Amino acid sequence: MYYHFPINPYSNKIVRSLKKEGKIYLYDWSVIEEKRARFENMVAGHLLKLVDYFNDTGQADLSICLI
């Protein structure tokens, strides 16, 4: 069992955001065998760390969304 975090789509139109599926990323991207998927997961993980840092220090109120 692996820990994961979801990234949901963002859109101004509710119908468009419901049609597009969100993605799930793993915290431990080293278990992913395909290089492209591992790289995408690594970038998403580092973006999550950055957003969490800004939110924890009170510098901004951010979230990650797919466009």
C-alpha positions in Angstrom: 0.0 0.0 0.0 1.4 3.4 -1.0 0.5 6.9 0.1 -0.7 9.1 -2.6 -2.1 12.6 -3.1 -4.7 13.7 -5.7 -4.5 16.7 -8.0 -8.0 17.8 -9.2 -8.8 19.7 -12.4 -9.5 23.4 -12.2 -11.8 25.3 -14.5 -14.1 28.3 -14.3 -16.9 26.2 -15.8 -18.1 23.5 -13.5 -19.1 21.2 -16.3 -15.6 21.2 -17.8 -14.0 20.5 -14.4 -16.4 17.5 -13.9 -15.6 16.0 -17.3 -11.8 16.1 -16.8 -10.4 13.5 -14.4 -8.0 14.3 -11.7 -4.6 12.5 -11.3 -3.2 10.6 -8.4 0.5 10.8 -7.6 2.6 8.8 -5.2 4.8 10.3 -2.4 7.4 7.7 -3.2 8.0 8.0 -6.9 11.0 5.6 -6.9 8.6 2.6 -7.2 7.4 3.8 -10.7 9.2 1.9 -13.4 8.4 4.1 -16.5 10.8 7.1 -16.7 8.3 9.7 -17.9 5.7 8.8 -15.3 8.4 8.9 -12.6 9.6 12.3 -13.7 6.0 13.7 -13.8 5.4 12.3 -10.3 8.6 13.8 -9.0 7.7 17.2 -10.3 4.2 17.0 -8.8 5.7 15.9 -5.4 8.1 18.9 -5.4 5.3 21.3 -6.3 3.3 19.9 -3.4 6.2 20.4 -1.0 6.5 24.0 -2.2 2.8 24.7 -1.8 2.8 23.1 1.6 5.8 25.3 2.6 4.2 28.5 1.5 0.9 27.6 3.3 2.7 26.5 6.5 4.8 29.7 6.7 1.8 31.9 6.0 3.3 33.5 2.8 0.4 32.5 0.6 -2.8 30.4 0.5 -2.1 28.1 -2.5 -3.4 24.8 -3.9 -2.4 22.6 -6.8 -4.8 22.1 -9.7 -4.7 20.7 -13.2 -5.4 23.0 -16.1 
